[in-house]
């Protein structure tokens, strides 16, 4: 079956993991699926230490 998960999503995950990114499953994020993203929190999380 051709879908987003087996085409685009997996390609992005593979590409980012080769560049040192670590995949974290949604259940491990400590937030609900319907919680909104707060831009400042996203920027902070993506800024290298």
The 8 nearest C-alpha neighbors of each residue, nearest first, counted from 0:
[[1, 2, 5, 3, 4, 6, 7, 9],
 [0, 2, 5, 3, 6, 4, 7, 8],
 [3, 1, 4, 5, 0, 6, 7, 8],
 [2, 4, 6, 7, 5, 8, 1, 9],
 [5, 3, 8, 2, 6, 9, 7, 1],
 [4, 6, 3, 9, 2, 8, 7, 1],
 [5, 7, 3, 4, 8, 9, 2, 10],
 [6, 8, 10, 3, 9, 11, 4, 5],
 [9, 7, 4, 11, 10, 6, 3, 12],
 [8, 10, 12, 11, 7, 5, 6, 13],
 [9, 11, 13, 7, 8, 12, 14, 6],
 [10, 12, 14, 8, 9, 13, 15, 7],
 [13, 11, 9, 15, 10, 14, 16, 8],
 [12, 14, 10, 16, 11, 15, 9, 17],
 [15, 13, 11, 17, 12, 16, 10, 18],
 [14, 16, 18, 20, 12, 17, 13, 11],
 [15, 17, 20, 19, 13, 18, 14, 21],
 [18, 16, 14, 15, 19, 13, 20, 12],
 [19, 17, 15, 16, 20, 14, 13, 21],
 [18, 20, 16, 17, 21, 15, 14, 22],
 [21, 19, 16, 15, 18, 22, 17, 12],
 [20, 22, 16, 23, 19, 15, 12, 18],
 [23, 21, 24, 20, 12, 16, 15, 25],
 [24, 22, 21, 27, 25, 28, 26, 20],
 [23, 25, 27, 26, 22, 28, 21, 29],
 [26, 24, 27, 28, 23, 32, 29, 30],
 [25, 27, 24, 28, 29, 30, 23, 31],
 [28, 26, 25, 24, 29, 23, 30, 31],
 [27, 29, 25, 30, 26, 24, 23, 31],
 [30, 28, 27, 26, 31, 25, 32, 24],
 [29, 31, 28, 34, 32, 26, 27, 25],
 [30, 32, 34, 33, 29, 26, 28, 25],
 [31, 33, 34, 30, 25, 35, 26, 28],
 [32, 34, 31, 35, 30, 36, 25, 29],
 [35, 33, 31, 32, 30, 36, 37, 29],
 [34, 36, 33, 37, 32, 31, 30, 38],
 [35, 37, 38, 34, 41, 40, 39, 33],
 [36, 38, 40, 39, 41, 35, 42, 34],
 [37, 39, 41, 40, 36, 42, 43, 35],
 [38, 40, 42, 41, 37, 43, 44, 36],
 [41, 39, 43, 37, 38, 42, 44, 36],
 [40, 42, 38, 44, 43, 39, 45, 37],
 [43, 41, 39, 45, 44, 40, 46, 38],
 [44, 42, 40, 46, 41, 45, 39, 47],
 [43, 45, 41, 42, 46, 40, 47, 39],
 [46, 44, 42, 43, 41, 47, 40, 48],
 [45, 47, 43, 44, 42, 48, 41, 40],
 [48, 46, 45, 44, 43, 42, 20, 19],
 [47, 46, 45, 44, 43, 42, 20, 19]]
